[in-house]
Amino acid sequence: MMRKIVLPARCDRAAAEALLPEFQAALGAGPLSVDASETRQIGQAMLQLLLSARRTGDGATITPSPALLDAARLTGLENALFEGNTV
């Protein structure tokens, strides 16, 4: 069974810190789906958390919002975050 984490509209440092335990638990339990489709603001801490999730264990599949796609392009993380995504 795939675990799913839904990101809030505002993904700042506080949101990343609050979600960290959930990501840690989910990444040890098989495939992970991250729903960021409603994310409107994303900060560096959340980008780092998403990148770590992609590179850990079975990795994470991320469903991005336009804001997340823009942030990934601006930071050069588009391929690292979404390459091979099956969304």
C-alpha positions in Angstrom: 0.0 0.0 0.0 1.3 3.4 -1.0 1.5 6.0 1.8 0.3 9.5 1.0 1.3 12.9 2.4 -0.7 16.0 1.5 1.3 19.2 1.6 -0.4 22.4 2.9 -0.8 25.6 0.8 2.1 27.3 2.6 5.2 25.1 2.7 7.6 27.2 4.8 10.2 26.0 7.3 7.5 25.5 10.0 5.5 23.2 7.7 8.7 21.3 6.8 9.6 20.8 10.4 6.0 19.7 11.3 5.9 17.2 8.4 9.4 15.8 9.0 8.3 13.0 11.4 5.5 11.9 8.9 8.0 11.8 6.1 10.5 9.8 8.2 7.8 7.2 9.1 6.4 7.0 5.6 9.8 6.6 3.8 10.5 3.4 5.8 7.3 1.8 4.8 7.5 1.4 1.1 6.4 3.7 -1.8 5.4 7.3 -0.9 3.1 9.7 -2.8 3.4 13.4 -2.0 0.4 15.5 -3.0 1.6 19.1 -3.5 -1.2 20.0 -5.9 -2.6 22.7 -3.6 0.8 24.2 -2.6 0.9 27.9 -3.3 4.1 28.9 -1.5 7.2 26.7 -1.1 10.4 27.5 0.8 13.9 26.1 0.7 13.3 23.8 3.7 10.4 22.0 2.0 12.4 21.7 -1.2 15.2 20.0 0.7 12.7 17.7 2.4 11.1 16.7 -0.9 14.5 16.1 -2.5 15.5 13.9 0.5 12.2 12.0 0.1 12.9 11.4 -3.6 16.4 10.0 -2.8 15.5 7.9 0.2 14.3 4.3 0.2 11.8 3.6 -2.6 11.7 7.3 -3.3 8.6 9.5 -3.4 6.3 10.4 -6.3 5.4 14.0 -6.1 2.2 15.5 -7.6 3.3 19.2 -8.1 1.3 22.4 -8.1 2.3 25.2 -10.6 4.0 27.0 -7.7 6.1 23.9 -6.9 7.0 23.4 -10.5 8.1 27.1 -10.7 10.2 26.8 -7.6 11.8 23.6 -8.9 12.7 25.2 -12.2 14.2 28.3 -10.5 16.4 26.2 -8.2 17.4 23.7 -10.9 15.7 20.9 -9.0 13.1 20.0 -11.7 14.8 16.8 -12.8 15.7 15.7 -9.3 12.2 16.2 -8.0 10.1 15.0 -11.0 12.2 12.9 -13.4 10.6 9.5 -13.6 7.4 10.6 -11.8 4.4 8.6 -12.9 1.8 11.3 -12.4 
